[in-house]
Amino acid sequence: QVQLVESGGGLVKPGGSLRLSCAASGFAFSDSYMSWIRQAPGKGLEWVAFISNIVGTIYYADSVKGRFTISRDNAKNSLYLQMDSLRAEDTAVYYCARGNLNSWFFDHWGQGTLVTVSS
Amino acid sequence: IQLTQSPSSLSAAVGDSVTITCRASQNIMTYLNWYQHRPGTSPTGLIYATSRLQDGVPPRFSGSGSGTEFTLTISNLQPEDVATYYCQQSFSTPPMTFGQGTKLDIK
């Protein structure tokens, strides 16, 4: 079955960096669109970044553009999110999610990894 | 594109039928998806393209609408339906936008 397992979250000071990873299994990862989506404490869902399958088209939310970098390693069935210049408002649970049938409907999500930006 | 859900929260009894509305700030045809986020778990896809159920979703969930107004209806409400429900548009991406969520409780 489809499994997505995030890792790499933790406590970081403002201005610091973190790299999140998402290990995928149970489906053709290299054929799939993927996204990172976050949920700040007590808030709703916010899309962060998107990467397509083979061509690797990439998009970012305005709130993270220039600070975050999404990437993938299809040989390792892994998705990444490099987060630099972190701010307090980046504090959230970060989920990786798979696009169903290469669409912007994200049918399967990982369990999430918590990123806390605080001094 | 902005999405506005109503109500923000609701409470209903087991066996009831509930409806959640999602309004888009412009015409999104039928590019509207729904997600379920149960407490203590991760979100999951529920309905895509307005009315198509994701594999494994019980048929008591249904979606309808087009243009700017959409609804998610849950019939015969069950305790496991306690969750926050989000709509999301995939008509104009990026950015992908979500509604603010509707929290559903059981009376």
HADDOCK unambig.tbl for C-alpha pairs under 7 A between the chains (distance, minus, plus):
assign (segid A and resid 44 and name CA) (segid B and resid 100 and name CA) 5.69 0.50 0.50
assign (segid A and resid 44 and name CA) (segid B and resid 101 and name CA) 6.39 0.50 0.50
assign (segid A and resid 45 and name CA) (segid B and resid 98 and name CA) 6.56 0.50 0.50
assign (segid A and resid 46 and name CA) (segid B and resid 98 and name CA) 6.98 0.50 0.50
assign (segid A and resid 47 and name CA) (segid B and resid 96 and name CA) 6.14 0.50 0.50
assign (segid A and resid 47 and name CA) (segid B and resid 97 and name CA) 6.90 0.50 0.50
assign (segid A and resid 59 and name CA) (segid B and resid 94 and name CA) 6.72 0.50 0.50
assign (segid A and resid 61 and name CA) (segid B and resid 95 and name CA) 6.22 0.50 0.50
assign (segid A and resid 104 and name CA) (segid B and resid 90 and name CA) 5.65 0.50 0.50
assign (segid A and resid 105 and name CA) (segid B and resid 33 and name CA) 6.61 0.50 0.50
assign (segid A and resid 105 and name CA) (segid B and resid 48 and name CA) 6.47 0.50 0.50
assign (segid A and resid 106 and name CA) (segid B and resid 45 and name CA) 6.08 0.50 0.50
assign (segid A and resid 107 and name CA) (segid B and resid 44 and name CA) 5.86 0.50 0.50
assign (segid A and resid 107 and name CA) (segid B and resid 45 and name CA) 4.18 0.50 0.50
assign (segid A and resid 108 and name CA) (segid B and resid 44 and name CA) 5.75 0.50 0.50
assign (segid A and resid 108 and name CA) (segid B and resid 45 and name CA) 6.50 0.50 0.50
assign (segid A and resid 109 and name CA) (segid B and resid 42 and name CA) 6.47 0.50 0.50
assign (segid A and resid 109 and name CA) (segid B and resid 43 and name CA) 6.36 0.50 0.50
assign (segid A and resid 109 and name CA) (segid B and resid 44 and name CA) 6.20 0.50 0.50
assign (segid A and resid 110 and name CA) (segid B and resid 42 and name CA) 6.65 0.50 0.50
assign (segid A and resid 111 and name CA) (segid B and resid 41 and name CA) 6.89 0.50 0.50
assign (segid A and resid 111 and name CA) (segid B and resid 42 and name CA) 5.31 0.50 0.50
assign (segid A and resid 112 and name CA) (segid B and resid 42 and name CA) 6.95 0.50 0.50
